Amino acid sequence: MKGKCLWMVCLALVFTLGIYDLAGAKTVLTIQSGYPEIAENVYKIAAADFEKEHPDVTVKVAYYNLRDHEQKLAMQFAAGTPPDVVETSTYFIAKFLAAGMLQEAPADIVEYIEKNVMPYAAKFYKYNGKIYGMPYFIGIIALYYNKDMFIEAGLDPDRPPRTWEELIGFACRLAKYEKGRLARSGISLRLSGGGSGVAEKWWPFLIQAGGTILEKTADSKYHAGFYNQAGFDALDLYIKLLHLYKVDSYEVKHDAEAFALEQTAMFERGAWVTGYLKEHNPDLNYGIALLPQYKQRGTVTANFGFYVPQAAKNPDLAWEFIRFLQRPKYQLLMLEKSGWIPVRNDVDYSGVLKETPQLATFFETPEDYVVESYTGISPENEIMTKLAAHLVKAYRQANLLDNPEGIWKVLEQAAAEVNEILKREGLYGE
């Protein structure tokens, strides 16, 4: 009886710890993603290949929509039960990195990053002089536009808007109305949604107006960089597009779904939309262009990669799987199937670019094109989320039209909250 009880205890521990696959007593490696299109088209394929080369290992790929993924990760780190391999953004992982919850990258990974990863992406994985994690892909915001709608409106399908003035004018010509209501938006703006996404999509317009979300100070600290004329111009543009020109509305579909359904003529988003369009509207005639200019040209990029938590159950195997994912096969699959841009710079992507020529725009960076990214400070995700809440509320306020005092008040309140967060974390600078 005592032996039976001991066996049951051991069995329970196996289930609890998730160390072995009971069917074959295999080591179970876990990876968690917030991007289903990559998990399905890259990680699962790589997992099957890895298992063939490592017959004593089972790789379990879990994925969720981004916000659920981030919430789950926060709970897992707090409970000390994170997956072996965490895929996430450099800005989301920052607070866990600052808390000492991630493993430093092995020496060969560091060497690989130095030799084979875009220098721009690699710098975001350094913390206190050491490398944590492995860069894997980036998101760059560009302008998608429907060429058939351009032709219908008498616009050149190979000549997207190059300035804010043209963006407004084109959007007005492209919008369609039925019985006085907007039926097709001239441009689809990011107006709502959880987390930091709303602020991230406003950010490029802020850059083009000459501002930024977080301005670095002389003492290497930060303060809000949008309580100024640039912030005013960027918010005023949204208010006018919504409530003066009425080229977008809360009553129509938005974002990638609207573009695939041909219910909007233009919108700004990352390269992943190309993968979405292959699945949802493969015959769509569209182009992708660099974002238009106001006082300057510019956009935003976000960086994503793999991390191994200190609490990982199989850290050595986790790093081995991360190495495995660097093979060209998986880099090409990611670009082809999901549209996300790999950061490995020694792979020939020409075949994929020939098949989807629109992707070439994401590999262009003119000298005068300002490209900003997240700073990597620990409260950045909180800051972006708080700013997004202010923007979501402001966008709905039609009374902000021709109301400079109202717009300045929105910016003042948002900046004050951002600066308070920075002060709380000891990161505020004048």
C-alpha positions in Angstrom: 0.0 0.0 0.0 2.8 2.3 0.9 4.5 1.6 -2.5 1.3 2.4 -4.3 0.9 5.7 -2.5 4.5 6.6 -3.3 3.9 5.9 -7.0 0.8 8.1 -6.9 2.7 10.9 -5.4 5.4 10.7 -8.1 2.8 10.6 -10.8 1.2 13.7 -9.4 4.5 15.5 -9.3 5.1 14.6 -13.0 1.7 16.1 -13.9 2.3 19.2 -11.7 5.8 19.9 -13.0 5.1 19.1 -16.6 8.7 17.8 -17.0 7.9 14.6 -18.8 5.5 13.4 -21.5 4.0 10.4 -19.8 3.5 8.5 -23.1 7.2 8.2 -23.7 8.9 9.7 -20.6 10.1 12.6 -22.8 11.3 15.9 -21.6 8.7 18.6 -22.3 9.9 22.0 -23.6 7.4 24.8 -23.5 7.3 27.9 -25.7 4.6 30.6 -25.5 3.7 33.2 -28.1 1.4 36.1 -28.6 1.3 35.8 -32.3 -0.8 32.9 -33.6 0.2 33.4 -37.2 3.9 32.8 -36.3 3.2 30.1 -33.8 1.2 28.1 -36.4 3.4 28.7 -39.4 6.8 28.7 -37.8 7.1 27.5 -34.2 4.9 24.4 -34.7 6.8 23.4 -37.8 10.1 24.0 -36.1 8.9 22.0 -33.1 8.1 19.0 -35.2 11.5 19.2 -36.9 13.3 19.6 -33.5 11.5 16.6 -32.1 12.8 14.5 -35.1 16.4 15.5 -34.2 15.7 15.1 -30.5 13.4 12.1 -30.1 13.6 12.3 -26.3 11.9 15.8 -26.4 8.4 17.0 -26.9 7.9 20.7 -27.7 4.6 22.2 -26.7 3.8 25.4 -28.5 1.1 27.6 -26.7 -0.2 30.8 -28.2 -2.8 33.4 -27.4 -3.9 36.7 -28.7 -1.4 39.4 -27.7 -3.2 40.9 -24.7 -4.1 37.4 -23.2 -0.5 36.3 -23.8 0.9 39.3 -21.9 -1.5 38.9 -19.0 -0.8 35.2 -18.8 3.0 35.9 -18.8 2.6 38.4 -16.0 0.8 35.8 -13.9 3.3 33.1 -14.8 6.3 35.2 -13.8 4.6 36.2 -10.6 3.9 32.5 -9.7 7.3 31.3 -10.8 5.9 29.1 -13.5 6.9 30.8 -16.8 7.3 28.7 -20.0 10.8 27.6 -20.9 10.9 30.0 -24.0 9.1 33.3 -23.8 8.4 35.1 -27.1 7.5 38.8 -26.5 8.5 42.4 -27.2 11.4 44.2 -25.7 9.1 46.7 -24.1 6.9 44.2 -22.4 9.7 42.1 -21.0 11.6 45.2 -19.6 10.1 45.0 -16.1 10.9 41.3 -15.8 14.4 42.0 -17.0 14.9 44.8 -14.5 13.6 42.4 -11.8 16.4 39.9 -12.6 13.9 37.3 -13.8 15.7 36.4 -17.1 18.8 34.5 -17.9 21.8 36.1 -19.6 22.3 34.8 -23.1 25.1 32.1 -23.5 28.4 33.3 -25.1 27.7 31.6 -28.5 24.3 33.4 -28.7 26.0 36.7 -28.0 28.5 36.0 -30.8 25.7 35.0 -33.2 23.8 38.2 -32.5 26.9 40.3 -33.1 27.5 38.6 -36.5 24.1 37.8 -37.9 21.4 40.2 -36.5 20.6 43.6 -37.7 22.6 46.0 -35.5 19.5 48.1 -35.1 17.6 45.2 -33.5 20.5 43.8 -31.5 20.9 46.9 -29.3 17.5 46.4 -27.7 18.7 43.2 -26.0 21.5 44.7 -24.0 20.9 45.5 -20.4 23.6 46.8 -18.0 26.2 45.8 -20.6 25.0 42.2 -21.0 22.8 40.5 -23.6 19.5 38.9 -22.6 17.4 36.9 -25.1 17.6 36.5 -28.8 16.2 39.0 -31.4 13.9 37.3 -33.8 11.6 39.7 -35.7 10.5 43.3 -35.9 7.3 45.2 -36.7 7.6 48.4 -38.8 4.5 50.6 -39.4 3.9 51.6 -43.0 0.9 52.8 -45.1 -1.4 50.2 -46.8 -3.5 51.5 -49.7 -6.1 49.9 -52.0 -4.9 50.4 -55.6 -8.3 49.7 -57.2 -9.9 52.3 -54.9 -7.2 54.8 -56.0 -8.1 54.2 -59.6 -11.8 54.5 -58.9 -11.2 57.9 -57.2 -9.0 59.1 -60.1 -5.8 58.8 -58.2 -2.5 57.3 -59.4 -2.3 53.7 -57.9 1.5 53.9 -57.9 1.6 57.3 -56.2 0.5 57.1 -52.5 0.2 60.2 -50.4 3.5 61.8 -49.5 2.4 64.6 -47.1 -0.3 65.1 -44.5 -2.1 67.4 -46.9 -2.2 64.7 -49.5 -3.2 62.1 -46.9 -6.2 64.2 -46.0 -7.1 65.0 -49.6 -6.8 61.4 -50.7 -8.8 60.2 -47.8 -11.6 62.6 -48.6 -11.7 61.4 -52.2 -11.6 57.7 -51.2 -14.3 57.8 -48.6 -17.8 56.7 -49.6 -21.1 57.6 -48.0 -24.6 56.0 -48.2 -27.6 58.0 -47.1 -25.3 60.5 -45.3 -23.4 57.8 -43.4 -19.9 56.7 -43.9 -19.9 53.3 -45.7 -16.2 53.1 -46.6 -13.5 54.9 -44.7 -10.9 56.9 -46.6 -8.4 56.0 -43.9 -8.9 53.6 -41.0 -7.4 55.0 -37.8 -6.7 53.0 -34.7 -9.4 54.3 -32.4 -9.8 51.7 -29.7 -8.4 48.5 -28.3 -6.7 47.2 -25.2 -3.2 47.8 -24.1 -0.7 50.1 -25.7 -1.7 49.7 -29.4 -3.7 52.9 -29.7 -0.7 55.0 -28.6 1.7 53.1 -30.8 -0.4 53.8 -33.9 -0.6 57.5 -33.0 3.1 57.7 -32.4 4.2 57.8 -36.1 2.1 60.9 -36.6 3.7 62.4 -33.5 7.1 61.7 -35.0 6.2 63.3 -38.3 5.1 66.4 -36.4 8.5 66.5 -34.7 7.7 64.9 -31.3 8.1 61.6 -29.5 6.4 59.7 -26.7 9.3 59.8 -24.2 12.0 62.4 -24.6 15.4 61.5 -23.3 17.0 64.2 -21.0 20.6 65.2 -20.6 20.9 63.0 -17.5 19.7 59.9 -19.5 16.3 60.0 -17.9 13.0 60.8 -19.6 9.9 63.0 -19.6 6.8 63.1 -21.8 7.7 64.3 -25.2 4.2 65.1 -26.6 3.0 68.1 -24.5 4.1 70.5 -27.2 3.2 71.7 -30.7 4.0 68.3 -32.2 1.6 66.6 -29.8 -1.1 69.2 -30.6 -0.7 68.8 -34.4 -0.8 65.0 -34.2 -3.9 64.9 -32.0 -5.6 67.7 -34.0 -5.0 65.7 -37.2 -7.0 62.7 -35.7 -9.8 65.0 -34.5 -10.1 66.6 -37.9 -10.0 63.3 -39.8 -12.8 62.0 -37.6 -15.0 65.0 -36.9 -14.3 67.6 -39.7 -13.5 65.5 -42.8 -15.4 62.5 -41.5 -13.3 60.0 -43.4 -13.4 57.5 -40.5 -16.1 56.6 -38.1 -16.9 54.4 -35.1 -19.7 52.9 -37.2 -17.5 51.1 -39.7 -15.0 48.3 -39.5 -11.4 49.1 -38.8 -7.8 48.0 -39.2 -6.7 44.8 -41.1 -10.2 43.4 -41.1 -11.6 46.5 -42.8 -8.8 46.5 -45.4 -9.2 42.9 -46.2 -13.0 43.3 -46.6 -12.3 46.4 -48.8 -14.2 48.6 -46.4 -11.3 51.1 -46.0 -9.0 52.6 -48.6 -5.9 53.2 -46.4 -4.5 52.4 -43.0 -1.2 52.2 -41.2 0.2 48.9 -39.8 3.1 46.5 -39.8 4.2 43.8 -42.3 2.2 41.1 -40.6 -0.9 42.3 -42.6 0.6 40.8 -45.8 0.2 37.4 -44.2 -3.3 38.2 -43.1 -4.3 39.3 -46.6 -3.0 36.1 -48.1 -5.5 34.3 -46.0 -8.4 36.6 -46.1 -8.2 38.3 -49.5 -5.4 36.9 -51.6 -6.6 38.7 -54.8 -6.6 42.2 -53.2 -4.8 44.8 -55.4 -2.9 46.8 -52.8 0.3 48.7 -52.2 2.5 49.5 -49.2 4.3 52.8 -48.9 6.5 54.7 -46.4 4.4 57.0 -44.2 3.8 60.6 -45.3 5.7 63.7 -44.2 4.6 66.6 -42.2 7.6 68.4 -40.6 9.6 65.3 -41.2 9.2 61.7 -42.3 9.2 58.8 -39.8 7.7 55.7 -38.3 7.8 53.4 -35.4 9.3 49.9 -35.0 8.9 47.3 -32.3 11.3 44.5 -31.5 10.4 40.9 -30.6 12.5 38.0 -29.5 13.0 35.0 -27.3 13.9 35.0 -23.6 14.7 32.2 -21.1 13.3 32.9 -17.6 15.4 32.2 -14.5 12.6 29.9 -13.4 12.6 27.9 -16.7 12.5 24.1 -16.0 14.7 23.3 -19.1 16.9 26.3 -19.7 19.7 24.5 -21.6 17.1 22.9 -23.9 15.3 26.2 -24.3 18.5 27.9 -25.6 19.0 24.9 -27.9 15.5 25.4 -29.4 16.2 29.1 -29.8 19.4 28.3 -31.7 17.3 25.9 -33.9 14.8 28.6 -34.8 17.6 30.7 -36.3 17.9 28.3 -39.3 17.1 30.0 -42.6 14.1 27.7 -43.2 12.2 29.3 -40.3 13.3 32.8 -41.1 11.9 32.4 -44.6 8.7 30.8 -43.4 8.1 33.7 -41.0 8.4 36.3 -43.7 6.4 34.3 -46.3 3.6 33.1 -44.1 3.2 35.8 -41.5 4.7 38.8 -43.0 6.8 39.7 -39.9 10.3 40.9 -40.7 13.1 38.6 -39.5 16.2 40.3 -38.1 18.7 37.8 -39.3 20.6 39.7 -41.9 22.5 37.0 -43.7 19.5 35.2 -45.3 18.5 35.6 -48.9 14.8 36.8 -48.8 14.6 37.6 -52.5 12.3 34.7 -53.3 9.7 35.8 -50.8 10.0 39.4 -51.9 9.5 38.4 -55.5 6.3 36.6 -54.5 5.1 39.5 -52.3 6.8 42.6 -53.7 4.9 44.9 -51.4 7.1 43.6 -48.5 10.1 45.4 -50.1 8.9 48.7 -48.5 9.7 47.3 -45.0 13.3 46.8 -46.0 13.6 50.5 -47.1 15.0 53.1 -44.7 15.9 56.4 -46.5 18.4 58.6 -44.7 15.9 61.2 -43.8 13.4 58.7 -42.4 13.2 58.9 -38.6 12.7 55.5 -37.1 11.9 55.4 -33.4 11.4 52.4 -31.1 10.6 51.7 -27.5 13.2 52.8 -25.0 13.2 49.6 -23.0 12.6 51.2 -19.6 10.6 49.0 -17.2 7.4 51.1 -17.0 7.1 51.7 -20.7 4.2 49.3 -21.3 2.3 51.0 -18.5 3.1 54.4 -19.9 1.9 53.5 -23.4 -1.3 51.9 -22.0 -2.1 55.0 -19.9 -1.5 57.3 -22.8 -3.7 55.1 -25.0 -6.5 55.5 -22.6 -6.3 59.3 -22.9 -6.3 59.1 -26.7 -9.2 56.7 -26.9 -11.3 59.1 -24.8 -10.1 62.2 -26.8 -10.9 60.7 -30.2 -14.6 60.4 -29.3 -14.9 64.1 -28.3 -16.2 66.0 -31.3 -16.1 69.1 -29.2 -12.3 69.1 -29.5 -12.7 70.2 -33.1 -11.6 73.8 -33.4 -10.9 73.7 -29.6 -7.2 74.3 -29.0 -7.7 74.7 -25.3 -9.4 71.3 -25.1 -6.6 69.6 -27.1 -4.0 71.1 -24.9 -5.8 70.0 -21.8 -5.9 66.4 -23.0 -2.1 66.5 -23.7 -1.4 68.2 -20.4 -3.3 65.5 -18.4 -1.7 62.6 -20.3 1.8 64.1 -20.0 1.3 64.6 -16.2 0.3 61.0 -15.8 3.3 59.8 -17.8 5.7 62.0 -15.8 4.2 60.8 -12.5 5.0 57.2 -13.5 8.5 58.2 -14.5 9.0 59.9 -11.1 7.7 56.9 -9.3 10.3 54.8 -11.0 13.1 57.3 -10.5 13.3 57.8 -14.3 12.1 61.4 -14.6 14.4 64.1 -15.9 13.8 67.7 -16.7 
